[in-house]
C-alpha cells in the first residue's frame, strides 16, 4: 500500500489542495522548498541535533507491567509525553520552523486545540527569534488555561476565537484567514496531518521519527522486527500518522482511536469515520462530519485535541482501505483509562492519549503479542478536567 501522497497530494481518494487563489503562491513555494530541503544533509543534521539535544529524543519505549498483566500481552508505551513541551507536537514544529527559515518568513501563525501545538510553536519561535501568533478557540483557552499561560510566557500572542463552537475547527479557520491576509511574510505551521497538500505529507514525515524509533526499540527490547499492534488516538491525526508511518506496508495491526464523546449517536461526538462523509475541510478532501447540505457538524470531545470534525486524508485513506482499524472511546471511558494509568503506573496521560489507552478494553491479544501505545502527551494540561470528574481524589 502506498502511504505517501501522489504529485497532487492525494492518498487514494483523499487529499489535494483546495485553497483560495491568494494562497497558491504560498503553497507552491512551500512545496518547492520542502521538496528541495527535506533530504538535504545539512537540513537533516540540523533537525537531528535539535531533536536529540533540545527535544530529548529518542523518547523511551516503556514496558507497562501492570497493563501487560491485565490484558495478557506485552504492552509498551511510546513516551512522547517525555519530550520537551510534553507532547509529540515539537517534532513537527521544529521541522517546520527550519523550513520557515529557508522560506525567509519571519512571522509564524498556528492553530491549537489542546494547546500542545501552540506551546510547541511558541517554543520554536522563541528559539529562532520569530514572531508567533496562535489562534485558539475560546472554549479551549478556558479548559487548557495552563497552556495558554505557557504560550504567553514564551512570547506568543494568543488570539481567542469566538466563532462557531469556539474550538479547534474555528481556530483553524481564523489561522487560514490570517494567512490569506498576510501571505508574503507569514508561514502557517499547521499542527496536524490536515490542510492542503503538502501539509499532510510534511507533518507526517516530521512525525515519522516516532515509528522509526518504535521499530528500532522493539527490535532491541524483544528481538522482533515489528510490534504486533500500534495504537494511537486520532483527532486530525499527527501522532497516529507518525506512529503508523513505518508500519503501513507491513502486517502490523494499526489501531486508530477516535473520540466518541458522549456516545456515537448522542449528537455530541467527534468520531469522524463512524459519522462522517467525504467532503472538503480546511483545504483537503477527507472524511468529515457534515449535514445533508454540507454544513460542518460541531464535534464534541472532553479532549480538546480530538475535538475536530474531520481527520487527515492519510487516515481517511487508511480507513477506506481497511489498513487501519478505527475504534471509538467515550469521554467517560477515556477519563477512566487516564486515571487507571495514573494510579497503576504513576504516569498521568493527556486526555487524548487516554483514548488510546482505553482501546485496550476493546481488543483481545495473544500472550506473546507486542502492543505499542503512543502516549502522545502528558496530562499536566488536563488536571482541571481530571479533578472536575474526580473531586474526591
LINPECOR-V63304 format. One record per pair of residues at least 24 apart in sequence whose C-alpha atoms are under 7 Angstrom apart, sorted by the first residue. I is the first residue (numbers start at 1). GAP is how many residues later the second one is. D is the distance in Angstrom with one decimal. If there is no record, write none. Layout:
i->[I I]
gap->[GAP GAP]
d->[D D]
This chain:
i->[1 3 5 9 9 11 11 11 12 13 14 14 14 14 14 15 15 15 15 15 16 16 16 16 17 17 17 17 18 18 18 19 22 23 23 26 31 34 47 55 55 56 56 58 59 61 66 72 72 73 73 73 73 73 73 74 74 74 74 75 75 75 76 76 76 77 77 77 77 78 78 78 78 79 79 80 80 80 81 81 81 81 85 85 86 86 87 87 87 87 88 88 88 89 89 89 90 91 91 92 92 92 93 93 93 93 94 95 96 97 100 105 105 105 106 106 106 106 107 107 107 107 107 108 108 108 108 108 108 109 109 109 109 109 109 110 110 110 110 110 110 111 111 111 111 111 111 112 112 112 113 113 113 113 113 114 114 114 114 115 115 115 116 117 118 119 119 119 122 122 122 122 123 126 126 132 132 133 133 134 134 135 135 135 135 135 135 136 136 136 136 136 137 137 137 137 137 137 137 138 138 138 139 139 140 140 144 144 146 147 165 168 168 169 192 192 192 193 193 193 193 194 194 194 195 195 195 196 196 200 203 204 204 204 207 207 207 208 208 208 209 210 210 211 211 211 211 211 212 227 227 227 227 228 228 228 228 228 229 229 229 229 229 230 230 230 230 230 231 231 231 231 231 231 232 232 232 232 232 233 233 233 233 233 233 234 234 235 235 235 235 235 236 236 236 236 237 237 239 243 253 254 254 255 255 255 256 256 256 256 257 257 257 257 257 257 257 258 258 258 259 259 259 259 259 259 260 260 260 261 261 261 261 261 262 262 263 268 268 269 269 269 270 270 270 270 270 270 271 272 272 272 285 286 286 286 286 287 287 301 302 303 303 305 306 327 329 329 329 333 334 348 348 349 349 349 350 350 350 350 351 351 353]
gap->[248 245 196 188 189 302 303 306 305 304 271 272 299 302 303 182 269 270 271 298 180 181 268 269 179 180 266 267 178 265 266 264 158 157 160 157 167 65 48 28 29 27 28 155 24 156 278 293 295 292 293 294 295 296 297 294 295 296 297 295 296 297 295 296 297 295 296 297 298 294 295 296 297 295 296 295 296 297 294 295 296 297 34 35 291 292 29 289 290 291 151 288 289 27 28 31 30 115 116 111 114 115 27 28 31 96 30 111 93 27 87 80 81 82 24 25 79 80 24 25 78 79 80 24 25 78 79 80 81 24 25 66 78 79 80 24 25 65 78 79 80 24 25 60 61 64 79 24 56 59 27 54 55 191 192 26 30 190 191 29 32 33 31 74 33 28 31 32 29 32 33 34 31 28 29 24 25 24 25 24 25 24 25 26 36 39 40 24 25 31 32 35 24 25 29 30 31 33 34 24 28 29 27 28 27 164 237 238 235 234 133 139 140 139 44 45 46 43 44 45 119 42 118 119 87 88 89 87 88 112 35 34 37 38 31 32 35 34 35 37 33 32 33 31 32 33 34 35 34 25 143 144 145 24 25 141 142 143 24 25 141 142 143 24 25 141 142 143 24 25 125 141 142 143 24 25 124 141 142 24 25 119 120 122 123 24 72 70 71 72 73 76 72 74 75 76 74 75 137 131 71 70 71 69 70 71 68 69 70 71 69 70 71 72 98 99 102 69 70 71 42 47 69 70 71 96 68 69 70 39 40 41 69 70 68 69 67 31 32 30 31 32 29 30 31 37 38 39 57 37 38 39 28 25 26 27 30 24 29 30 29 48 49 47 46 32 26 29 30 25 24 30 31 28 29 30 27 28 29 32 28 31 24]
d->[5.8 6.7 6.8 5.1 6.4 6.6 5.8 6.0 6.1 7.0 5.1 5.2 5.0 6.7 6.4 6.9 4.9 4.9 6.4 5.0 6.0 5.5 5.3 6.4 4.2 5.1 5.4 5.4 6.4 4.4 5.7 5.4 6.3 6.2 6.9 6.6 6.0 6.9 6.5 5.5 4.8 5.9 6.6 6.8 6.7 6.7 6.5 6.8 5.4 6.1 6.2 4.8 5.9 5.4 6.7 6.6 5.9 5.0 6.0 6.2 4.7 6.0 6.0 4.8 6.3 5.7 5.0 6.0 6.0 6.7 6.1 4.8 5.5 7.0 5.4 5.7 5.0 5.9 6.2 5.7 4.0 4.7 6.9 6.2 5.6 5.7 6.6 5.5 4.0 6.6 6.5 5.6 6.6 6.5 5.3 6.1 5.0 6.0 5.9 5.8 5.1 6.1 6.3 5.6 6.7 6.9 6.2 6.3 6.4 6.8 6.2 5.1 5.6 6.0 5.5 6.5 6.2 6.6 4.8 6.3 6.0 4.7 6.4 4.9 6.3 5.6 5.1 5.9 6.9 4.8 5.7 6.7 6.4 4.9 6.2 4.9 6.2 6.4 5.8 5.3 6.0 4.7 6.0 5.5 5.3 6.1 6.8 5.3 6.2 6.8 6.1 6.4 4.7 5.2 5.0 6.7 6.3 4.6 4.6 6.6 5.4 6.8 7.0 5.8 6.7 6.5 6.6 5.2 5.8 5.9 7.0 5.6 6.3 6.3 6.9 4.9 6.3 4.8 6.0 4.9 6.1 4.9 6.2 6.6 5.1 6.8 6.2 5.1 5.8 6.9 6.7 5.0 4.5 6.4 4.2 4.1 6.0 6.4 5.4 5.7 5.2 6.7 5.5 6.0 5.9 6.4 5.9 6.9 5.9 6.4 6.5 6.6 6.2 6.0 5.6 6.1 4.8 6.1 5.9 5.1 5.1 6.2 4.6 6.9 5.1 4.9 5.5 4.4 5.0 6.9 6.8 6.4 5.7 5.7 6.9 6.8 4.3 4.0 6.5 5.7 6.7 5.5 5.3 5.9 4.5 6.1 6.2 5.6 6.3 6.5 4.9 6.1 6.9 5.1 6.1 5.8 5.1 5.9 4.7 6.0 6.5 4.7 6.1 5.2 6.1 6.0 4.8 5.9 4.6 6.1 6.2 6.2 4.7 6.3 5.4 6.1 5.2 6.0 5.3 4.4 6.0 6.4 6.2 6.2 5.0 5.2 6.7 6.3 4.0 6.7 5.9 6.2 6.8 6.6 4.5 5.2 6.4 6.1 6.4 6.8 7.0 4.8 6.2 5.8 5.0 5.9 6.5 6.0 4.7 6.2 5.7 4.8 5.6 7.0 6.5 5.7 6.9 6.2 5.0 6.4 6.0 6.3 5.7 5.3 6.0 7.0 5.2 5.1 4.6 5.7 4.6 6.7 4.7 5.0 5.8 6.2 6.0 6.4 5.0 5.5 4.7 6.2 4.8 5.4 6.2 6.0 6.2 5.9 6.7 6.2 5.6 6.8 6.8 6.8 6.6 5.0 6.1 6.3 6.0 6.6 5.6 5.5 5.7 6.3 6.5 7.0 5.9 6.8 6.9 6.3 5.8 6.1 5.2 6.3 4.5 4.5 5.1 4.5 3.8 6.4 6.7 6.7 6.4]
